[in-house]
Structure formats: C-alpha cells, structure tokens
C-alpha cells in the first residue's frame, strides 16, 4: 500500500473557454487554497493546469477542478470558501461510512467506492477479486447473479477514484434474444442504450449521477457497444467486456488485443445463455481452450452457490442445469 501512495502520477486540465482569473482567483488566491490542501504540485502553463503528485490524490484533484470549471461555466463565482467546501465534499464524502461498513471493511477483498463499501460474498468472489489484482486479463464465467460484472465495475471504480488508472471502458455486444438493432426505434445511441443499461445500473450504485455525467463528458468513463473498440489501444484503463458469451471469435480476439500499458481487461459471461445465431461460435466458449495455457490470463468459474440474488434464483439456475 505504501508503494502505491508514494507512486507519482500526472495529468493536465485545459483552461480553454474559461477565464483563468475566475478559476484561480486574483493573484492566484484560489490556487493557493488548493495547493495547501494537497501534496501535489499544481502549476499553470499557458492554457493548461499541470498536476504532478501522489497517485492516491490525483483523482480528487481532477474532480475538484471539474466541479469548479463547471461552476464557472454556469456563471457562478468561485471564492476561497467555495473551494474549501468542495474539497471537504470530495475528501470528506469518502470517510462517511456506517459502522456496519467499517466492520465489513476488515474482510479480505473489500472494495471502496465513493457511495459504498463492497465485500465479496463467497470464496469464488474473493478469488475473483484477488485475480483482478494479480492478472492483466481475467475471464469470469458463470450464471446470472453471481456478481461477475458488478464486482468488476466496482474494482474499476475503486482504481479510478484512487488514481491507479485514468479511465474506465465498459462494453458489451449489442446482441439480445429475438431482437436486432435495425428493428428498434430511435437513433443509434437510443438503440444501444438498452443493451448497456446493466452497466449503468452498476455505476449508479457506486457513484453519484452528477459524478458519472462529469466523467462521461470528460471521456474518463466510456460505456459503449463492442463495435466501438475496433482499432483502439487502451492504456492506463480498466476495460470490461460484459455478456461476452455473445461475442464471435473475431470480436473476442479484437477485444483482448485492445489491452495497453497499465491496463486490465475483465471478461464476464454466461455460456449457458448464448444468443448468437447457431451458425456462429461463441468467442467466450472458444477462449477456454485457445488461451488456457497462457499463464498471465486467469479463468474464474462461478456456480449457483455464488448467486447473491434471492435464493429462488439459485434454485432456478440449478433446475435448468439439471435438466439440460
């Protein structure tokens, strides 16, 4: 933990389109208030603010400047007292946990997100979280309700808010049983949003709506269909592929090769719920034997005992498995 806290990172913020004095204050009074509350070096060069400092506080500084710049765009006045209030909101909000959460925090694999503390509910979930920490690519396979996607998103949010990474990319194939995009109403975004809804739901459980909107506007958080991944290299990021059983072999290869430096790819899916045309083979099924001998990739398998939804869900999953 101490190595991480001492690790130095950096990023910059553009001042284009705003009055620097409105943000930084007369004679940089506002800037001095900010620098007094953080260890990082914050320097203005031309039309950019450059921040260098411990990874553990960079996410807080990024959020602070985002809040202040948004306020200026709404013609609000930034005063030293306003800055102190926003700093308290950002830093203090992380400390407001209930007694029960504090008790749970001692459990192995605890995840800290801005809105809640999350703990694994089964041994497989603990192994899953440990694998995410140790491996660059983790593939989780199992039935619905076992926390595959939820825990992956939680780990990504924790890594982002603690400054370990600079972006999160959440994606899934736009394939569902009995429906095709061309037959759905609306423009392309309106067509694909229903497919991405489970990813948004997980995010809303861990971060405030305003914060999610800001991160999306800054392109720090991206929720997009799998087709948008082609031709990209994603560094300094958590990249999560949900519903991976509905990827083709070519799509799976494309996704796995997007991995850049200081990044992790997490693949989740349920091979008992494949909605592809019968003529197409599932990329998730294939990688179980194609990649099984690569030591840097970890497979985690869940079963009905890991389901964290009501007990009836486990019974349904078990019944289907026994009557295939």
N, C-alpha and C positions, 0 to 999 in steps of 0.2 A: 504493500500500500504506500509506503514512504517513497519508493522509487517513482510511482505514478504521480504523487503530489509534487515531487521535485522536477518532473519532466516539463520541459519548456515547449510551449507552442506559440503560434502567432496567427493573426488574421488581420484584415483591414476592412474598413467601412467607408463607403463613398459618401461625400458631402454634396454631391451634385444635386441641384434643385432646391437646396435649403440654405438659409442664411447662417453661416458659421457662428456668428456672434449670438444668434438666438439660441444655439445649442451650447456653445462653450462659455457664454457669458462675457460681460465686459471685463477686459484684461484677463480673460480665461478663468474667471472666478468659478464657474460651474465645473470646468475641467479639473481644477484643483480639488474640489469636493470629491469628485470621482476617484482621482488618483490617491487621495488619502484613505479611501476605503478598500483599496485593492493593492496587492503586491505588484501587479503587472505594470510594465512601462507603457504609457499611453502617450503617443506623440502625433502631432498634426503635421502632415507633409503635403503641401498643395491642397488638393481637394479630397484628401483621404485621411482618415484616422488610422494609425497603425498601432496595434496592440501586441505586445510580446510579454509572456509571463507563464506562470504555472498552469498546466492543463486543467487543474482542478477548479479554476475560477474563470476560465475563458468563456464558458457558456453563459455564466451570469453577466459578464460584461457585455457580451453580444446582445443578450436580452435587454439589458438596461438601455443601451444605445438605440435599439429598435423601438422600445417604448417611447423614449424621448423624441426621436425623429418623427414617429407617428403623431405625437402630440403637437409638434411644430407644424406639421402638415395640416393639422386641424386648427391652426392659428392660436394654439394655447401658449401661454408664457411659461418658460422653464426658469424656475428660481432655485437657489440652493436648497431651500426647504422641500421643494418638489422632488429634487434629486435624492435627498436623504430618505424621503418617504418611499420612492420607487426602489431604492436599494434595500430598505427594510422589507418591502413587499416581496422582493425576489429572494433575498437570502433568508429572511425570517420565515417565509412560507414553507421552506424545506424542513424547518425544525418543528413544525406544528404537527406532531403525530400523537395519536391516542396512546394510552397506557397499554392497551392490548397490542397495538402495532409494535410498541417498543419491546414487548415480551416476545413477539413473533420474530423480531429483528435478529435475535440471537441464533435463530435456526440457520443451518447451512444452506447456502444458495439464495439468501434473501436478496430481493431486488428493490432498489429505491427509485421511485418515480415521483414527479412533482406532486401528484394528487394522492398517492397511496403507496404503502409498502406491500410487496407481494412475496409470498413464500411458497415453495413447492409443496404439493400435497401428496406426493408419492415418491418412492425410490427412483422410478424411471424419470420423473420430472427433475429430481436432484441430479441424476446422471446427465440429463439433457442440458441443464444449465452449466454443469461442470464442463461438458463437451464444448459448449459455445465459448467458454473462456479459453479453452486449450486448443481448439482446432479452427482453421480458417474456413472450412466448409463443413457444415453439419446437416445431415439429412434425417428428418424426423418422419416416421411412417406410423400411422395408427388411426383408430376410429375417431369420429367427431366427439368433441367434448373433453379431450384429454389434455388440452392446454398447449398443443403444439404451436399454434400461431400466436396465441395470447402471450405466452412466455417469451417467444422470440421478439415480439414487438416490445415487450417490457424491457428486455435486455438492451434493445436498440435505443429506447428512450433513455434508459439509465446511462448508456455510453455517451449519448449526445449531450445530456444535461450536465454530465460530469466532465465534458471536454475531451473525452478519449477519441471521438470522431467528429466530423464536421457536417455529416449529412446522413439521412435515412432514406432508403428507397424501398418502397413496398409495392409488390406487383403480383398479379395473378393472371392466368389465361382467361380470356373472355369466352368461356365455353360453359354452357349450362344445359341440363337435360331438357330437350324438346324445344329450345329457343335458339334463334340466330340473331345476331346484331342487326342485320338488314331489315328484320321484320319488327323491330322495336321502334317506338315513336321517338322523335326528338333528334337533336344534333348528335355528333359523335360523343361529346362529353356526357350528355344525358343518357346515351345508350350504354356507356360503360360504367357509369357511376353505380348502378345497382350491383354490378359484379364486384365492385371494390368496397361495398358497404361494410362487410365484416371487418376489414382492415381499419376503416374509420371508427367503427364501434370500439375496437380495442384501444385506439388512440384516445378517444373521448373519455375512456375510463381512467386514463393515466395523466392527461394534460388538460388544461383549460381550453375552451373553444377559441378564445382570443389568441392564446399562445400558438395553437395549431394553425390558425389562419396566418399569423405572422410568419411562422416557419415555412408554410407553403408559399407565401408571397416572396420570401427570400430565397426560395428554391433549396432550403435546407432540408425540407421534408417533401418527398415526392411520392404520391400514390398514383400509379399508372398501370395500364394494361401491359402485358408482357411484350407486345409488339414494339413498345417504345424503347425497349432495352437494346435492340439491334444496333450494332456499330459503335457501342459505347464502352469505355473503360472507366470503372467506378472505383476511385481511390478514396481512402480516409472515410469509409462508409460502412454501414450495415445494410445489406441487401437481402430482402426476404421475399422468397417466392412461395406464395400460398396456393393451395389447390393444385399442387404440382402433378397429381395423377392425370390431369387434363392437358399436360404438355405432350407434344410429339417428341420423338427422338431428337429431331433437328432443333426444336425450341429449347429442350433441356441443355443440349450442348452449347447453344448460343448463350443461354443464361449463365451457365457455370463459367464460361470463358470471359465474362464481363468483369471478373474479380481483379481489382487493382491493389496497389500497395496499401498497407494498414487497413485492410477491409476484411469483412467476414460475410460469407453467403450462407443463408439458412434456408433450407428447402423443406417444406411441410406438405403432407398429403395423405390421402387415404386410398389405398389401392383397391379397396372394395367398392369404391364409388366413382368409377371411371365413366365419363360422359362422352368420350371421343367416339367417332364413327368406328364401327367394328373392324374396318379395314386398316385403321391406324393403331399402331402400338404405343403404349404409354411410355413416355420418357422416364417417369419415376420407376416403373417396373424394370426397365432396361438397366438403369444405372446401378441397380442392386448387384448385378453380376459384372457389368462393364467396369465399375470403379471399386469393386470390393477389395482389390489388392493394393490400393493406394493408401499408404499409412497416414497421410495428412488429412484424410477425409474420414469423418466419424458417422456411422449409422446408429440411430436410436430408434427402437421399436416400442410402441405403446400398445396396450390392450385394454379390455373393458375395465380392468381393475384400476386404471389411471383416470377414468372418467370422473370429472369434478362437477358434472351436472347432476340433477336429481337421480336417485338410484334407479328409477324406471328406465332412464336412458341406457344404463349399463345392461339392464335386463333385455331391452330391445336389441342392442348390439350383440349380446350373447346368443339370443334366439336366432338371429339371422346367420351368425357364424355356424351354429349347429345344424342349420337346415339348408345349407348351400347345395 
